[in-house]
Amino acid sequence: MRINRILLATPLVVVALIIQVSILGRLQLPGAVPDLLLLVVLGLALVYGHVGGSLIGFGAGLLADLAPPSDHAIGRYALVLCVIGYAAGLTKPDGGQHRSATLPLMVVLGAALGSTLLYAGVGSLVGDTAARHVGIVGLLLSSTLYDLLLAPFTVPLVMALARRTEHDPLATDGSGGSAIPVARRKPAYGWLNTGTGLKASRGAMKAVRTGRVPKPARGGKSGRMKGVKGLKGVKRL
């Protein structure tokens, strides 16, 4: 990941985690707790793509696992947000920007359902049965409702901030190529660009194999004929 992405994602994740732990976690809402950290990861993944989304999701989830109120195994939420960030980043269009808000809202809806199911599934593998006592259906409904209510206020803001870090002309894009247009790039070597040197070397190798001497250029032929005529004129004198 680029440096400007890290410099933006780190404070956003830290602030979201502080708000979620100190404010949203103490509201005593029925069902699940509003997941502001998930929405920040989704907003960054929709702009940065699947690679950046998975890396940011893993770092954010690991930070949440290490936060003092956490009572689950370390790495559990890191795995969940890594998968969710990767899946959300796959929806990034080729142009880099979404034309409507329908797709981001669908991503938020799918992420709210998927993160709850994945968190409960990983918990069942490690022996955590808290989701069964609370009720998985109630967790799904409440988490989806809370995330959809918070999404219009957080996801567009995070995406707007993330797009500002993507306007660096000297940086590389998500696929690893240069962000500078192809027409503005300087060719590295002339023979690699035009192929004339390669053609000449092929012609020389072909002449050596066949034993044929390449014919001289047109100008050389005409000059040689003129020289022969001049010699005949000298003999006559």
C-alpha positions as CSV (number, residue, x, y, z in Angstrom):
1,M,0.0,0.0,0.0
2,R,1.1,3.6,-0.6
3,I,2.2,5.9,2.1
4,N,-0.7,8.4,1.6
5,R,-3.2,5.5,2.0
6,I,-1.6,4.4,5.3
7,L,-1.5,8.0,6.6
8,L,-5.2,8.4,5.9
9,A,-6.5,5.0,7.0
10,T,-4.6,4.9,10.3
11,P,-6.3,7.9,11.9
12,L,-9.7,7.0,10.5
13,V,-9.5,3.5,11.9
14,V,-8.3,4.8,15.3
15,V,-11.0,7.4,15.6
16,A,-13.7,5.0,14.5
17,L,-12.6,2.4,17.1
18,I,-12.5,5.0,19.9
19,I,-16.0,6.2,19.0
20,Q,-17.3,2.7,18.8
21,V,-15.9,1.6,22.1
22,S,-16.5,4.8,24.1
23,I,-19.8,6.0,22.7
24,L,-21.7,3.4,20.6
25,G,-20.8,0.5,22.9
26,R,-22.4,2.2,25.9
27,L,-25.7,3.1,24.3
28,Q,-27.2,-0.2,25.5
29,L,-29.1,-0.7,22.2
30,P,-31.0,-3.9,21.7
31,G,-29.2,-6.6,19.7
32,A,-25.8,-5.8,18.2
33,V,-23.6,-2.7,18.6
34,P,-23.4,-0.3,15.6
35,D,-20.2,-1.2,13.8
36,L,-18.6,2.1,12.8
37,L,-15.3,0.4,12.2
38,L,-16.8,-1.8,9.6
39,L,-18.2,1.2,7.7
40,V,-14.8,2.9,7.7
41,V,-13.2,-0.2,6.2
42,L,-16.0,-0.4,3.6
43,G,-15.6,3.2,2.6
44,L,-11.8,2.8,2.1
45,A,-12.2,-0.6,0.3
46,L,-14.7,0.9,-2.2
47,V,-12.0,3.4,-3.3
48,Y,-8.7,1.4,-2.8
49,G,-9.8,-1.9,-4.2
50,H,-9.6,-5.5,-2.9
51,V,-5.9,-5.4,-1.9
52,G,-6.1,-2.2,0.1
53,G,-9.4,-3.2,1.5
54,S,-8.1,-6.5,2.8
55,L,-5.0,-5.0,4.3
56,I,-6.9,-2.2,6.0
57,G,-9.6,-4.6,7.2
58,F,-7.0,-6.9,8.8
59,G,-5.3,-4.1,10.5
60,A,-8.5,-2.6,11.8
61,G,-9.8,-5.9,13.0
62,L,-6.6,-6.7,14.8
63,L,-6.7,-3.4,16.5
64,A,-10.3,-4.1,17.6
65,D,-9.2,-7.5,18.9
66,L,-6.5,-5.9,21.0
67,A,-8.8,-3.1,22.4
68,P,-9.5,-3.5,26.2
69,P,-13.2,-4.3,26.1
70,S,-12.7,-7.2,23.7
71,D,-13.6,-10.6,25.2
72,H,-12.9,-12.8,22.2
73,A,-9.9,-14.6,20.6
74,I,-7.3,-12.3,19.1
75,G,-7.5,-12.5,15.3
76,R,-11.2,-13.3,15.1
77,Y,-12.4,-9.9,14.1
78,A,-9.2,-9.4,12.0
79,L,-10.2,-12.3,9.8
80,V,-13.8,-11.1,9.5
81,L,-12.8,-7.6,8.4
82,C,-10.1,-8.9,6.1
83,V,-12.6,-11.0,4.2
84,I,-15.2,-8.2,4.1
85,G,-12.7,-5.6,2.9
86,Y,-11.5,-7.9,0.2
87,A,-15.0,-8.7,-1.0
88,A,-16.0,-5.0,-0.9
89,G,-13.0,-4.0,-2.8
90,L,-13.9,-6.3,-5.7
91,T,-16.9,-4.0,-6.4
92,K,-14.6,-1.1,-7.3
93,P,-15.4,-0.1,-10.9
94,D,-12.7,0.2,-13.6
95,G,-13.2,4.0,-13.7
96,G,-12.5,4.2,-10.0
97,Q,-15.8,6.0,-9.0
98,H,-19.3,4.6,-8.5
99,R,-21.9,6.4,-10.6
100,S,-24.7,5.9,-8.1
101,A,-25.2,5.2,-4.4
102,T,-27.0,1.9,-5.0
103,L,-24.0,-0.3,-5.2
104,P,-22.3,1.1,-2.0
105,L,-25.6,0.6,-0.1
106,M,-25.8,-2.9,-1.3
107,V,-22.2,-3.5,-0.2
108,V,-23.1,-2.1,3.2
109,L,-26.1,-4.4,3.4
110,G,-24.1,-7.5,2.4
111,A,-21.2,-6.6,4.7
112,A,-23.5,-6.2,7.7
113,L,-25.0,-9.6,7.1
114,G,-21.8,-11.3,6.1
115,S,-19.7,-9.9,9.0
116,T,-22.3,-11.0,11.6
117,L,-22.5,-14.5,10.1
118,L,-18.8,-14.9,9.6
119,Y,-18.1,-13.6,13.2
120,A,-20.6,-16.1,14.6
121,G,-19.2,-18.9,12.4
122,V,-15.6,-18.3,13.5
123,G,-16.8,-18.1,17.1
124,S,-18.4,-21.5,16.9
125,L,-15.2,-23.0,15.6
126,V,-13.2,-21.7,18.6
127,G,-15.9,-22.6,21.1
128,D,-17.7,-19.2,21.6
129,T,-21.4,-19.8,21.8
130,A,-22.5,-16.3,22.8
131,A,-24.3,-15.7,19.5
132,R,-26.6,-18.7,20.2
133,H,-27.7,-17.3,23.5
134,V,-28.4,-13.8,22.1
135,G,-30.0,-15.1,18.9
136,I,-28.5,-15.0,15.5
137,V,-31.6,-13.6,13.8
138,G,-31.8,-10.7,16.2
139,L,-28.1,-9.9,15.7
140,L,-28.6,-10.0,11.9
141,L,-31.6,-7.6,12.0
142,S,-30.2,-5.2,14.5
143,S,-26.7,-5.0,12.9
144,T,-28.1,-4.4,9.5
145,L,-30.5,-1.7,10.7
146,Y,-27.8,0.1,12.6
147,D,-25.2,0.0,9.8
148,L,-27.7,1.2,7.2
149,L,-28.6,4.1,9.4
150,L,-25.0,5.1,10.0
151,A,-23.8,4.4,6.4
152,P,-25.1,7.7,4.7
153,F,-23.2,9.7,7.3
154,T,-19.9,7.8,7.2
155,V,-19.3,5.9,4.0
156,P,-19.6,8.9,1.6
157,L,-17.3,11.0,3.8
158,V,-14.7,8.3,4.0
159,M,-14.8,7.7,0.3
160,A,-14.4,11.4,-0.5
161,L,-11.3,11.6,1.8
162,A,-9.9,8.5,0.2
163,R,-10.4,9.8,-3.4
164,R,-8.3,12.9,-2.5
165,T,-5.3,10.6,-1.7
166,E,-5.7,9.0,-5.2
167,H,-4.9,12.2,-7.1
168,D,-1.1,11.7,-6.9
169,P,0.2,11.7,-10.5
170,L,3.6,10.1,-9.5
171,A,2.0,7.2,-7.6
172,T,1.1,3.8,-9.0
173,D,-2.5,2.5,-9.3
174,G,-4.0,-0.5,-7.7
175,S,-2.9,-2.9,-10.4
176,G,0.8,-2.0,-9.9
177,G,1.1,0.1,-13.1
178,S,2.0,3.7,-13.4
179,A,-0.7,6.3,-13.1
180,I,1.0,8.5,-15.8
181,P,-0.8,8.1,-19.2
182,V,0.8,5.9,-21.8
183,A,1.1,8.8,-24.3
184,R,3.2,10.8,-21.8
185,R,5.6,8.0,-21.0
186,K,9.1,8.2,-22.6
187,P,10.3,5.1,-24.5
188,A,13.1,3.3,-22.8
189,Y,15.2,2.4,-25.8
190,G,14.7,3.2,-29.5
191,W,15.2,-0.4,-30.8
192,L,12.6,-1.7,-28.3
193,N,10.1,0.9,-29.4
194,T,10.4,0.8,-33.2
195,G,11.9,-2.7,-33.7
196,T,14.3,-1.5,-36.5
197,G,17.4,-2.9,-34.8
198,L,15.8,-6.2,-34.3
199,K,14.8,-6.4,-37.9
200,A,18.3,-5.6,-39.1
201,S,19.8,-8.3,-36.9
202,R,17.3,-10.8,-38.2
203,G,18.2,-9.9,-41.8
204,A,22.0,-10.3,-41.1
205,M,21.5,-13.7,-39.5
206,K,19.4,-14.9,-42.4
207,A,22.0,-13.8,-44.9
208,V,24.7,-15.7,-43.0
209,R,22.6,-18.9,-42.9
210,T,21.7,-18.9,-46.6
211,G,25.1,-17.6,-47.8
212,R,23.6,-14.8,-49.9
213,V,25.1,-11.4,-49.8
214,P,22.5,-8.7,-49.3
215,K,21.9,-6.4,-52.3
216,P,23.3,-2.9,-52.0
217,A,21.0,0.1,-51.7
218,R,19.6,1.8,-54.8
219,G,21.9,4.8,-54.5
220,G,25.0,2.6,-54.3
221,K,24.0,0.7,-57.5
222,S,23.6,3.9,-59.5
223,G,26.9,5.3,-58.3
224,R,28.7,2.1,-59.3
225,M,27.3,2.1,-62.8
226,K,28.4,5.7,-63.3
227,G,31.9,4.8,-62.3
228,V,32.0,2.0,-64.9
229,K,31.0,4.3,-67.7
230,G,33.7,6.7,-66.7
231,L,36.4,4.0,-67.0
232,K,35.2,3.0,-70.5
233,G,35.6,6.6,-71.5
234,V,39.2,6.6,-70.3
235,K,40.0,3.4,-72.4
236,R,38.7,5.0,-75.6
237,L,41.0,8.0,-75.1
